[in-house]
Amino acid sequence: MKKLTMLFTIVLSVLLIAGCSYGSGTESGYSSAASSASSIQQQIGSSAAASSSETAGASSAAASSGSVSSSSVNQTTGAAKLGTLSRTLADIRIALKPRSGIHLPGKVSVHTGNYISAIAKNTSNGYTVTFKQTNRPLKVNAPQLAGAATVVKFSATVYQTRSEAGKQVSFHKYGKSDGSPVNLGHGLTGYADAGAGTAGISWNEGRWTLMALSPTSDTQKGQALAKQVVNYLESHSLPVPHQYGVIQVYTDSRQNYAFWQDGRTIYQLTGTASALNLLSTAVSVR
């Protein structure tokens, strides 16, 4: 019995020792796993933080790049300077609002070293634009423009009907019965006539009637001017009138003018210093 008791005691002791040893190993293993998990979480956190930092840096760099790009665009697309034709045309359109369908000359000549501006007004049936030459930049419709030199006056008048507008422009097909034929070059023939102190050469180009006029004492100048006009228009296109247009130019100080129909609207150019200035302005109207 004592032997059995001792044997039982020994077996129980062995079992208790083995159990303690197993428990100690389990706790140690858990602690190690927990430590590893914590380390991995720390690494993930560090990577996330690093990634977040890199993303923030990239976003900051992108924002900085966008800011530079925007600044560059703003610098390169600034408004045209006051006193230039492009700025003047833009400001004219603003001054004539809310009128739509505005046509304006794209070329107006001023003397070198001067600036351009304009007086732009809506009328009851259209608009007028008087281009001015100035010695300093001035805004469109500035009061000081009243005393500035006019370089060209452009107007648009809208009539109730197309036929009413058409009555403002007379068209004549010139031929031998209108005077002595004059070769103007480029296959065109003008017809010379004189009366009441004025000599003229008249001809047609498409739907346009053209006349170059001079005092009777300067008929050669009139013919020379007619040839100059024909030569210029050989490489420059006038607006296409619907239905007709008229150009009249002078060798002396009398006023050159051009007017043409476009549907219910009559456009008119006057006030230029020379025939070629009138032509260069007319061909630029868009």
Secondary structure, 3 states (H helix, E strand, C coil): CHHHHHHHHHHHHHHHHHHHHHHHHHHHHHHHHHHHHHHHHHHHHHHHHHHHHHHHHHHHHHHHHHHHHHHHHHHHCCCCCCCCHHHHHHHHHHHCCCCCCCCCCCCCCCCCCCEEEEEEEEECCEEEEEEEEECCCCCCCCHHHHHCEEEEEEEEEECCCHHHHHCCCCCCCCCHHHCEEEEEECCEEEEEEEECCEEEEEEEECCEEEEEEEEHHHHHHHHHHHHHHHHHHHCCCCCCCECCEEEEEECCCCCCEEEEEECCEEEEEECCCCHHHHHHHHCCCC
